[in-house]
Amino acid sequence: MLDKSLPYIDLIMKRPAGAALMEPRLPDGYSIRHFIPGDEVYWAEIEASVGEFNREMDALLYFQKTFLPCVKELERRCLFVCNTEDVPVGTFTIWWAYTGKRRDPWVHWVAVRPEFQKQGLGKAAIASGMKLACEIEGDRDMYLHTQTWSWQAIRLYQEAGFCITDETGLGGHTNDNHQQALAVLKQYISL
């Protein structure tokens, strides 16, 4: 869940090429699978449930506009964690962004429904997603955009080899407030 008691400050994290990959470990009965058409409804439910969007419809419209035009890539790059009834409860997407003319792999929209958190599902989604990212993109520098409200997720990203970077202009993000973000986060995570 987003911790909106903190000031909202954007930041960028980077996983350098060659960083060790975590082994995905799911609780018994859970599984990970790729996106299939129709899963956009689950994605919208998941992302709205953690507060990334105010309404499921907003999340669905975003997904339809951003990802569905590239459905073949989406089928390769978007993962879902499914519960014991095979219903998606978490998601991870490896997508891309451009820095100038350079196209870099970026982690997008990692989330687990609140009622399924604290079971290791987010960690398993990130581990599975990073393995997939290396299969698709090669073992390259990879990035993600996050914010101070997501300090709990930042800890998981750190376990996956990501660190907060002071690089600016990556993927269209200024990242010019990373020092402020570090000051806020230092009481919540190891830096």
N, C-alpha and C positions, 0 to 999 in steps of 0.2 A: 504494500500500500504506500501511497505517497504520503510523506510527512509534511503537511502544509503548515505546520507550526514553525518551520524554518523559513528564512527568506529564500525566495526562488532565485537561483543563480545557475545559468547554463555552464556546462563544462564539457570538454572532450577527453575521452580516454583512448589510449592506444595499446594494442597488443603487438609488440614487436615480432617480426618474423623469427621463428625458432623457439618461441616461448613454449614451454611444456604444455601439453594438452591434458585436461582432466579426463578421467574415465567416467562415462555416464553411469550412474547407479540409480535405478528407479525402485521405489517400494514395490512389493509383490502386487501383481494385478494391474499395474500401470504400464502404459506403452507409449511409444513415440512413433508418429507417422507423419508423412508428408501431406500437404494441403491437397484437398480434392474439391472440385467445384461444389459450392454450397457451404463450405467451411467459413466463408466470409461472415456469415451470421454468428458463428461461434467466436470468431476473432473479435467482432464488434462487441459481443457480450463480455468477453474476457477483458478487453481494454477499457470498456466503460466501468466494469466492476472494480477496477483498481484506480479509477479516477483520472485516467488519461484523457477521457472525453466525458462531457457532461451527460450526454445521452447516447444510447446504443445507435440511434439513427445517425448521429454525427460521425461516429466511428465507422459505421457501414459506408456512408458516403465517402469518407476519406479513403477507405480501403478500395472501394470501387473505382475511384478516380486515380489513385496512386499505383495500385498493384494489379488490378484485374486487366488493364490493357496489356500486360505482360504475363498472361496466365501460364504459359509454358515455363517461364522462369520462376514464377510463383510456385508451380508444382515441384520444382527442383529445390527452391530456397526457403520455403516456409514450412516449419515443423509445428506439430501440435503434440502436447502431452495429453494423453487420454486417460480417464479414470477407469475404474474396474467395470463400468458399464459401457466403455468405449466412447464416452462423450468427451470432447476436447475441453480441458480445464486450464491449459497453459499454452503459450505460444512463443516461438522464436523465429525471426526471419533474418537471413543474411542477404543484404541487398547491396547497393553501391551508391556512391556519390562522386562527384567530380571536384577536383581541386585543379583549377585551370583546365588543361586538357587531359590530366591524369585521372584515370578512373580507379578508385580504391574500394575495397570491400568494407561495408559498414554493417554493423549489427543494428537491427531495427526492431523496436516494439517487443521486448521481452516482458512477459507478464504471466502470472498465475492467479486464478480467482482467489480472493481472500480466504474463502472457506477451505481451500486446499493448500494454503501456504503452511510453512513450517514442517514440511514432510520431505524436503530435498528435491522437490519437483523443479523449482527454478534452477537449481544447480545442475540437475540432470539435463534440463532443456539447454542451458548454456554449454555444457560439456558436449552434448550431441550436436548442437548448432555449430560449435567451433570446429569439431571434426568435419562436419559437412562443409563448412567454409573453406577449410584447407583442401578438401577434395575438389571443390569447384574452382577456387581461386588460386590454389597453391599456397604454400606456407609463406605468406606475405605479411607486411604490416597491415593491421586491421584496426578500424576505428569504431567508436560509438559516441553518440551525443546523449548526455544525460543531464541531470540537474541535482541540486542539493536536496530537493524533496525526495530523491530516490537513494538516500544514503545507504539503506539496507541492500539494495541491488548493487551499489558500488562495491560493497564488500564482496559480493559474489563475483563481480567482474574482476576484482583484484585477484581472487583465487584462480580465475581463468587466465591470468597473465596480463591483464590490462593494468595500466597505470595512468594517472591523470597527467596529461601533457600540457605544456605551455605553448605548443605550436599553434599558430594563428592561421586563419584563412582556410582551414581544412573543410572540404565538402560544403563550402558556403557558410560556415559558422565562424564568427569572429573570434571566439574563445578569448576575449580580452578581459574577462573578469575571473580568470582561473585562480588568481591569488586571493580574491574575496571568497571564492568557493572553498578554497583550502582552509581559510580561517574559520569558516562556518563548520566544515566537516571534521576538523581536527578533534573535536570532542566526541565524535561518533565512530570514526574509522581510524585505522593505522595509516599514516601517510609516509 
